[in-house]
Amino acid sequence: MTPNQRQRIAWFAWTIVLVSSLVAIRVLNSQATASAHESTGGAPADARFGFRLEESAKALGVDFVHQGPTFDGRLAHIMPQVASMGAAVAVADFDRDGWQDFYVTNSSEGSLNRLYRNKGDGTFADVGAQMGVADVNQRDTGVSMGAIWGDYDNDGWEDLFLYRYGRPELFHNDQGTRFVAVGEQAGLPKWVNANSATWLDYDRDGRLDLFLAGYWADDINLSKLETTKIMPESFEYATNGGRKYLLHNRGDGTFEDNAAALGITSRRWTLAVIAGDFRGTGYPDLFLSNDYGVSELFANREGKGFTDVAQTTGVGRTPKSGMNASVGDVFNDGRLAIYKTNISEAGVLVQGNDLWVPGNSKLKTQNSNTGTVEYENLASSMGIEYGGWSWGAQFGDLNNDGAQDLYLTNGYISAGERSSYWYDFAVIAVGHSQIIGDAANWPAMKGRSLSGYQRKRLWLNDGLGRFTDVAQVVGARDTYDGRAVALADLGNRGVLDVIVANQKGPLLIYKNTVAPGRHWIQFELEGEPGSTGSGRGSSRSAIGAQVELHWKNRKQVQQVTTASGFSAQNQRRLHYGLGDADAVDRVVIRWPSGREQTIERPAVDMLHHVKEPFDSAQGRPDGH
Amino acid sequence: MATEAALVRDRAADSRRRLLTLDNRYLPPLLITSILLGAHLSYGILEAWYTTALAIGTAIGAELLMGRVTYGKWPHPASAYISGISAGILVRSPLLWPYVLVSLVSITSKYVLRVKGRHIWNPTNFGVSAAAFLAPATVTVLSIQWGNAIAPMIVIWVLGSVIVWRVGRAHISATYVASFLFFSWVTSLITGTPWSATVAPITGPMYQLFIFFMVTDPKTTVRAKFWQCVVVFLVAFVEMILRLNQILYAPFYALFIVGPIAMLVDIWSAGIRSQES
């Protein structure tokens, strides 16, 4: 064969390789986003998937429409972006009548927040004004961004902490009759531009402490700017965001900030936080989902300090645009995975959402104070990676089949339907800090959308590591700019309903109807602070408790949390679907105090009230 | 005798110079490796080392195989190394296959898309443009920052400038930068967008790779110095047109369009000249 002949044959071969590779790129791209993970059409949803959702807010007496903030006129050209948050929802039974109530925030100056009391007859009434938690959005205080419930004084009544772009406030619950603002005497910071906060008992003293995460720098008043150089200094490496506060509860109604002393000095742009014992040490760690940068995972060193282990554990290696932090036992194997949402916009920015699943090393380090854990991102392989410009997400068993599903809301700015700001956004995002950091340099939005009108996701978990999007089929069909999602059994029916707070949009309540024949069980925990002479108990809210349910050779762990998702709080009671199982083997409760309690064969299809046992060794649940 | 002695002295001096002077072929790979290492160690820009390693390995493997099979001898891997590392840096995807396929397409294009013995597309430009166009849902091209400090940027620009000057391509980079600044000003006038915004992209890392490695690629640039400058001026012009149409990966697409046309004209005119002579 002559060299020419050889070259000609080779050319044909390489041409085939080139064409095949180009075709493969196209096909693999389509497969990655195609309907393999999405189900549409066919039989009715409850027959196919065991449940259906029906948007019922108005029928339930809820007619809330969020009003977005308006800030300094020098931000007018990008106002939809800087004023893009504030729709939040937090669920609690504030009046202890056994029905779940919820609080929603508003964000324009003079607008009213609402506290919806569950009347128990399937409807709600706004009691925000009469309870004293409505008129909280003023120029001198700032405007609401979210709220969390927690019984900080262990009096048995859920108190309300409100965070704003402004002065944070703490409302003491006066036995369900009214709320009294006590933030000033409690020693809260004067001004924090926060989008997230959580209650946790980081030192296990039986009292709830408060973690408050700033987004914008604290010295910025967005309504009255001194400079336009307020923006993130980088799209992926910004550390000019807000300060973090770890407010230790002194037990006398006051708090002191220990963040810096305990090693939390981050100035990243935090949008979501979740506390939990992620390393099996018995102490709650803190996971921070940060915008414009990497996540942070602050490992709790027995309440004496925190160390950021995000790099070593794997969750903080890639800078993205974190907007959510929620946890779920997606494999029913007792491991809590962390779901973090980011941005995915075809052709521009494909970050993909993260599902951080802990490796088995966690199990080996159970109860070890030096517990380490390595996380692996399984979002792609499990089919829950792409959710558009993703915001709040929550795990919960929506069809009571025994596996935790995932509800995700999304959409950033829905304005002009045929015009997009993405090009200009992408251009400014690559600029040097002197350019991106100054709002004056940002191109005007001029009524254009930025990842608007997006389709929501409701991923159904088959329990084997595969999720299928059924949102359109089961009835979650809105395209509002969703922010916060909360799950709660609003009708005490043994099913999880979905509440969605939309930015500059109506509050939605998706009432859930589950097909008959599916069992469930719920637990509401109450800690016993200081109940033993030898040690401290758990806070009354039992925040941080982990409950492991065993049935039919399966187990699922859930955790009592405050903040979960984005600017949201689920009901505190824990809900487990059981599928066709009509019996449970046992439930193991790991209280925040460190006590472990086992309840054998609790009855199904009912709610169990469990108080932390007085005896340290043997659990003695009461109040069934 | 004196002449022989002088020759011996010259040879010895040459040897010493060679020892102290790096082969020009290694300079661009060294620069791009330094940029990658600096950026990753400072800011951790790579999600995982294995994605870049995958891209480099695929590129070098494909080059060695294709070179050997096509020409019967092992090709020098420096060029493939640059293609692979560029693909590894420029491609952004949570999946692995884009790193493999972009590298493979880049190298294969060199062996397939040829006219009169010259390949007419810059390989990485071809691969990256193809992926950005064909796989928008799973692949994006690096369009964000590596940190925000000005010092590393200056170091890269100084180092890059020295190296492109050393290899005789500085005029290409300089013309492109000047053209970009001019056209970003024109864009600003047309759209009313602040010039600081339209000029922002050139402060990002994507352009550092583009300016120092893509538009200067000796194999895919025309021969005459003057026309090299004209070509990159046209690249910047087409890029402006694309940017006015809000096409984000404008520089890659502009080079994708202008590059081969310029090469074809160059090959055609060289053919005419050779016939005349």
Interface residues (C-beta under 8 A of the other chain):
Chain A: P3 R6 Q7 A10 W11 A13 W14 T15 V17 L18 S21 L22 A24 I25 R26 L28 N29 S30 A32 T33 E233 S234 F235 E236 Y237 A238 V294 R317 T318 P319 A346 G347 V348 L349 V350 Q351 G352 A379 S380 E385 Y386 S420 W422 Y423 D424 A426 V427 I428 A429 V430 G431 H432 S433 Q434 I435 I436 G437 D438 A440 N441 W442 P443 A444
Chain B: Y43 G44 E47 A48 M66 V69 T70 Y71 G72 R92 S93 P94 L95 W97 P98 L101 V102 L104 V105 T108 S109 Y111 V112 L113 A130 A131 A132 L134 A135 P136 A137 T138 V139 T140 S143 I144 Q145 W146 G147 N148 A149 I150 M153 T193 P194 S196 A197 T198 V199 A200 P201 T203 G204 M206 Q246 I247 L248
